[in-house]
Amino acid sequence: MGVTIVGCGDIGTRVALAYRDEGVDVAGWVRTQQSAEKLRDVAIEAVQIDLDRPVIPASEIGSQRLYYFAPPPPQGQQESRVAQFIAQLKNRPLPQKVVYLSTSGVYGDCRGEWVDESRPPAPMADRAKRRLDGEQRWRAWSEQTGCALVILRVAGIYGPGKLPVERLRSGQPMVAEAEAPITNHIHSLDLVKTARIAMQRGVSGEVYNVCDGAPEPMTRYFNRVADFLGLPRPPVISLEEAQQQLSPGMLSYLRESRRLSNRKLLDELEIELDYPDLQQGLPASV
Ligand SMILES: NC(=O)c1ccc[n+]([C@@H]2O[C@H](COP(=O)([O-])OP(=O)(O)OC[C@H]3O[C@@H](n4cnc5c(N)ncnc54)[C@H](OP(=O)(O)O)[C@@H]3O)[C@@H](O)[C@H]2O)c1
């Protein structure tokens, strides 16, 4: 049985390579010619599509293991790409199972409390509202068709090519640790491993938080990365100063604080994390 990865970027390509190495037929769907060529360069079949246009070769999805890793559209509160994608699955052969990559942002601000999958989502930022909308659309489709679905709520991804190098180099400030929100992380290679195991043995209809289980203040994350890369730590400012100095995107992250539990990931999916905290993950991020 083949594998299709919709949104086959950094994470998708790593998943695809693992299947390719096992001799499984795998196709990656991307938007740009450049990304399609990158996939072909590593002997992965590439399909070039634009999820914003309703022209999807859905016939290729029949009985495939389907990973949906594409990001939502940049604006609004609706996951229009997922909506269109699902609309086109109608009257076509069903995939065998879908793994949908969502975000832990769907929980919104939890005032630093521990959060497991039983906590009702309460997204604040539009990007998280779009993700929750995507989850709900996939869930409704799964219930209607009987096709298996697993949802992964992923924390901040770090790893090779995914460190905030430019931010640190540009000397942008960060709020003092005492005022900083608690953030959560997952190494990209642990996410790749989790996605594959979720496809294999994730229970249909279930949601799993994907994080290393070692939450800490956001400021400490940037300081750790700076120290690791030998760059200056970000200058410290107050939360009040941050309102004037930081981007709306960063301010929206500063408004959300939570400690994400990975108990279900470890106990029920039986994931053994290779990088259970940043101390172990950062050396494997260059
Ligand atoms: N960064 C985080 O901390 C974090 C946390 C939770 C979830 N996520 C999500 O995790 C997912 C995987 O991350 P990643 O690092 O692998 O992302 P990535 O490298 O940016 O890959 C995204 C892929 O989606 C494709 N894509 C984007 N827009 C598309 C469109 N309109 N039509 C068709 N394809 C489109 C891209 O194709 P092209 O390259 O051709 O544009 C690319 O292949 C993303 O959805 C991301 O939002 C990230």
The ligand as a Gaussian input file, in Angstrom:
#p B3LYP/6-31G(d) Opt

LIG

0 1
 N        6.730000      25.327000      12.881000
 C        6.069000      24.811000      13.896000
 O        6.500000      24.927000      15.015000
 C        4.792000      24.036000      13.633000
 C        4.025000      23.638000      14.700000
 C        2.851000      22.902000      14.439000
 C        2.516000      22.593000      13.134000
 N        3.294000      23.009000      12.091000
 C        2.907000      22.621000      10.729000
 O        3.620000      21.457000      10.357000
 C        3.496000      21.268000       8.951000
 C        4.755000      20.703000       8.368000
 O        5.830000      21.584000       8.647000
 P        7.060000      21.694000       7.641000
 O        8.170000      22.314000       8.413000
 O        7.279000      20.418000       6.926000
 O        6.499000      22.792000       6.612000
 P        7.140000      23.200000       5.218000
 O        8.529000      22.735000       5.070000
 O        6.873000      24.673000       5.064000
 O        6.231000      22.403000       4.145000
 C        4.956000      22.811000       3.793000
 C        4.582000      22.098000       2.503000
 O        3.253000      22.475000       2.137000
 C        3.237000      22.814000       0.758000
 N        2.216000      23.820000       0.522000
 C        2.086000      25.023000       1.134000
 N        1.044000      25.685000       0.609000
 C        0.511000      24.888000      -0.357000
 C       -0.553000      25.026000      -1.281000
 N       -1.326000      26.121000      -1.325000
 N       -0.790000      24.018000      -2.143000
 C       -0.023000      22.906000      -2.123000
 N        0.990000      22.714000      -1.272000
 C        1.270000      23.707000      -0.409000
 C        4.618000      23.357000       0.487000
 O        4.903000      23.287000      -0.911000
 P        5.973000      24.332000      -1.566000
 O        7.277000      24.089000      -0.883000
 O        6.005000      23.974000      -2.989000
 O        5.412000      25.709000      -1.285000
 C        5.470000      22.400000       1.311000
 O        5.672000      21.222000       0.607000
 C        3.066000      22.631000       8.393000
 O        1.692000      22.546000       8.041000
 C        3.242000      23.557000       9.579000
 O        2.346000      24.637000       9.510000
 C        4.428000      23.711000      12.343000

